């Protein structure tokens, strides 16, 4: 077939690329997307220096010569040609530019539909609204949303910060800070135990001495661990998001005799398909109770590494007293005590404790479970304590997580996750003098003022940052704090004198910009209501006159875009001329040329191109594209990288992708936390003491009255708002009388966060959706037969899942895979609003808590909270249909769900 | 003669096979081998899943299921005008033109792996991606095989495949399938054994299942768990013995696998 054109594409639903696919196209249309065989491009001899190996006994594990793209990448034709693609610029039919409350019809967001407009008109609106708002309120009244990795894999053309880049040229912007999603418990809890951690801030362990990089963790686990404990970590789901090679590693671990335990309310996608897995069902967000009982067994039976605890930690006595009931509380955290709370039989708790102590145990954790719940700093810390008590860093005693997954180390590697070349022009993770954490946008809009602690950005912030107060709008105090102070190091780095730096700083301090409230929202990642917390509350906030203009750049018409005024259509990653590579959780890291694999869909443009065209309107295009074409950018990226040390530009262009060579001296780097284990004096942590801090003096000093996050982890139940508690989301408070089930809202098998809910080849898989009697494909609610029976819920029933924050509709999937007392609705199903606080799409985060992790920790709490489930009968459905006929009249295609034609008036 | 070998023991349920098939055939025709498959609703290969057991002893068996390219293919016998044929390599192909209107081709299949395309009025099923095997394409193996990253599905000359100990689906249909399985699920009985006095799991207990179908034995592991696997469908007397204590339970696996939960040894 001579007319077939094949390109390489790096497709993953995150910003760091995936295993390469070959995309065959015919006449500009995608024919197939398939794995590639590296030997079609390189010889074995050529590849040999780039291939890492793990040896365990006589068994050897390598990445092999064939890529293992994630199943999302293999189904990406559905995404590119989705009936939900935004084809043209769209304007909400009853919104007019100008900010006049009578003409913006803010309350109709999420209700009124869209009409197609031309790019010229769309750019006119963008230009005039930005000019109007900047003139009236100043540039800081533009909130740029989307500093995020939860998107497609693109490099030059990436979104999630191009709006910030443009606005930075126009005088400033308010930064929406991506709060530490998926790592909440580590970030707010474990950082105070073992330091800032990976990427200098994520909160999972990494030594400061390697630039906060956890090298060789999986190699150490492969060679030395005997038991691998997955604490709410779904390997077959989360670890595989950029490459499915990780399934092969699991099979290798089985082959060399590892044992596995999975602690999860849900018999997850890893537990169900491996006979080697021990599933211990646990009630949601009770993990710290289990962990304290494990500590109790270890302490009373002498099963922990006392010497290590003595030499490598501080404050253990306080934890010990708490666990044994020898403190003022006086309650021993026995297995019987824990069993009542976590739902695990006492005998299994003891068996787990002894197994973990008697076998070399590694812990594997992903963005799931208690780490994302209310008070997640408690399980985050207790999980960390368990590793600490068994000698964190000892051979095989490590924590594995996504950023600690790199096997091998390339000579030209910059870190365990960064790409080899980067031409990303997004202004991501850049500080701005005015900012709002993503979790507080709704409150900021509703109240006009919010305070919080820390930035709190997900990466590149040390633990002590959590003690700084911030506020919106920016005040002189927070402005001063944001600008920071000068230092001799800065002077040296910038080649300036201290006096010059001080003068520049003084000039800024004396000329504080006007910081006004936000009135324009511009999102390059329009899924806050579904990816983040308190979704219904967020919907309320963006439907007010405060928001004069809300624009989204997006590929698909979904979620926040349904609530905006203007939608700008964006290309998918396979439509751009880019060089993506793959740098995190891929089988073999690469740099690659990813030219357009097919014709563009509709009138879409990349976020980079949109920023360039708007830049043109403001006479500053050359400050964004720097006068370079895409091809020139790609070559520039290569020339700026270290790739040229190993391959010429010409050769690289000819081959299309390249695997950098393995560093022959990589064994010199200690794996994971080994440096600290072997030599804590020379490999100190970045905690105040340099050691593991079971008790944190820093927390005690900064937050002496915080009962929710105390200086050491405790079993925290919470309580009423009146008494000052952030949450009452357990089975031991008052709200559980009305809402007796605990919801698990972990990532879905058939979506990555909110991406891919429209993939029709997934939607017909029985675990993906549940077809209701009305023909609608509802998001499944996994419910145990016992809980279903008392509610008279039958398989396939339409079920309302609700609490005092609202109601979502879901479809019953009755299953032994979920512990009684819990229900599972995977997060991220697209919203399909019926009315305020009533949604048919099954987006779980809509009813998640409006309050954050705890008082001083403004991260999200989106799993392990209270709900009730009830069957929806015909009378109730008919009543809704009568009350909200427009919502039920929208076009619906079960293959895709809600789609472009549901919301666009043709 | 070609054959498929499916090893269920390493399948993790990713559905790559099913997705690859759809990517190849949905919305694009490969004439004269196949008309386009409708975008949804047909599964030329389907990853069937069976949830088994009860909390906390639960497993899902993932079973790739496709046309068996039978040697004694009932569809071939039911077809008129030579609308179904067997190639020299053994693949059974429905002619998209000759088969128009022939519902009997679909009805003849005891495995229910032939689908009806209402729009085109033809029966459709797996072609073994014969167009890829024959043609000038970037790959020359079936898409389900190419997509599988764990080599669960292999395809090749029968003589080159290790078929010892494999099974076929429903041999009683007598159609001589050319899709061979390793690890087809049998029944299991599982439980966690504990001592109610000490509130400890019982490790190393002898567990025996006896019945007309035979005797199966195992011991409890470090979790106090036993898994009696690969059991035939039958009635059983399960005996658990440790430290002079003995417990007997009557269990049937005729209908389903049995997860017995936590069992007190008294």
Interface residues (C-beta under 8 A of the other chain):
Chain A: X1 X2 X4 X6 X22 X24 X31 X32 X33 X34 X35 X66 X68 X71 X74 X75 X77 X236 X240 X244 X245 X247 X248 X250 X251 X259 X267 X269 X271 X272 X273 X274 X275 X278 X279 X280 X281 X335 X336 X345 X346 X347 X348 X350 X351 X355 X760 X761 X762 X763 X764 X765 X766 X767 X784 X815 X816 X817 X818 X819 X820 X895
Chain B: X10 X11 X12 X13 X14 X15 X16 X18 X19 X20 X22 X23 X24 X26 X28 X39 X40 X41 X47 X49 X51 X53 X54 X55 X56 X57 X58 X59 X60 X62 X135 X136 X137 X138 X139 X143 X146 X147 X149 X150 X192 X194 X195 X199 X200 X201 X222 X223 X224 X225 X227 X229 X259 X262
